Amino acid sequence: MTGPLQEPTFLILAALAEEPAHGYGITQSVAAMSDNRVRLRPGTLYGALDRLTEQGLVEPDREEVVDGRLRRYYRLTDSGATLLTEEAQRLAGNAKVAMAGLRRRSRATKPGAANA
């Protein structure tokens, strides 16, 4: 996989970083991590999980029946963990650059400072 991850994909991988989860659990984690900015619908989630499975980034972990319905759990693969790590580091680096620029801007716009 090349290029930056789309935010929903990043959040799905992040939701699986610690332990396996089922679809509803993933949607809840994604919503919580994004302060409800990203709300995954079932079709979107399962389409993404199918794609991520094909790419070897996640894999089915186990299945169980709860209240007569099949619940499939997914887990992050080692490849998925590597990609998530790289993307998190890229985003952290971008945030660091942005914050440094904002600090310089703040100093430059203080009263008495020369505006460029």
C-alpha positions in Angstrom: 0.0 0.0 0.0 1.4 3.4 -0.9 0.4 6.9 0.1 -1.3 8.2 3.2 -4.2 6.2 4.6 -7.7 7.7 4.5 -8.8 8.6 8.0 -11.5 5.9 8.3 -8.9 3.2 7.3 -6.4 4.6 9.8 -9.0 4.6 12.5 -10.1 1.0 11.7 -6.5 -0.2 12.0 -6.1 1.8 15.2 -9.2 0.3 16.6 -7.6 -3.2 16.2 -4.2 -2.2 17.5 -4.7 -3.5 21.0 -6.9 -6.5 20.6 -9.3 -8.2 18.1 -12.8 -6.6 17.8 -16.1 -7.3 16.1 -17.7 -4.9 13.6 -19.9 -3.1 16.1 -17.0 -2.7 18.5 -14.8 -1.3 15.7 -17.5 1.3 14.8 -17.8 2.3 18.4 -14.0 2.6 18.8 -13.7 4.7 15.6 -16.5 7.0 16.7 -14.8 7.5 20.1 -11.3 8.0 18.7 -12.7 10.6 16.2 -14.9 12.4 18.7 -17.9 11.2 16.6 -16.5 12.9 13.4 -16.2 9.5 11.7 -19.3 7.3 11.9 -18.9 4.1 9.9 -22.0 2.5 8.4 -22.0 -1.3 8.3 -21.6 -1.4 4.5 -18.7 0.9 4.6 -17.0 -0.9 7.5 -17.4 -4.4 6.1 -16.3 -3.2 2.6 -13.2 -1.7 4.2 -12.6 -4.9 6.3 -12.8 -7.0 3.1 -10.3 -4.7 1.4 -7.9 -4.7 4.4 -8.2 -8.5 4.6 -7.3 -8.8 0.9 -4.3 -6.5 1.5 -3.1 -8.6 4.4 -3.5 -5.8 7.0 -6.3 -7.5 9.0 -7.5 -11.0 9.3 -10.5 -12.8 10.8 -9.7 -13.9 14.4 -12.8 -15.9 15.4 -16.5 -16.1 15.2 -19.2 -16.5 17.8 -23.0 -16.5 17.8 -24.6 -13.9 20.1 -28.4 -13.7 20.3 -28.7 -15.9 17.2 -26.4 -13.6 15.1 -22.9 -14.3 13.9 -20.3 -12.0 15.3 -16.9 -12.1 13.5 -13.8 -10.7 15.2 -10.9 -9.2 13.2 -7.3 -8.6 14.3 -4.5 -6.6 13.0 -1.7 -8.5 11.2 2.0 -7.8 11.6 1.9 -6.0 8.2 -1.1 -4.0 9.4 0.7 -3.0 12.6 3.8 -1.9 10.6 1.7 0.2 8.3 -0.2 1.7 11.2 3.1 2.5 13.0 4.4 4.2 9.8 1.3 6.2 9.3 1.1 7.3 13.0 4.7 8.5 12.8 4.0 10.4 9.5 1.0 12.1 11.1 2.9 12.9 14.2 5.7 14.4 12.1 3.2 16.5 10.2 1.6 17.7 13.4 5.0 18.6 14.9 5.8 20.8 11.8 2.4 22.5 11.9 2.7 23.2 15.7 6.2 24.7 15.2 4.9 26.9 12.5 2.0 28.1 14.7 4.4 28.8 17.5 6.6 31.0 15.2 3.4 32.7 13.9 2.3 33.4 17.5 5.7 35.0 18.4 5.7 37.0 15.2 2.2 38.4 15.7 2.7 39.5 19.4 2.6 43.2 20.0 5.9 44.8 19.5 7.2 42.0 17.1 8.1 42.8 13.6 5.4 41.5 11.2 6.8 39.8 8.1 
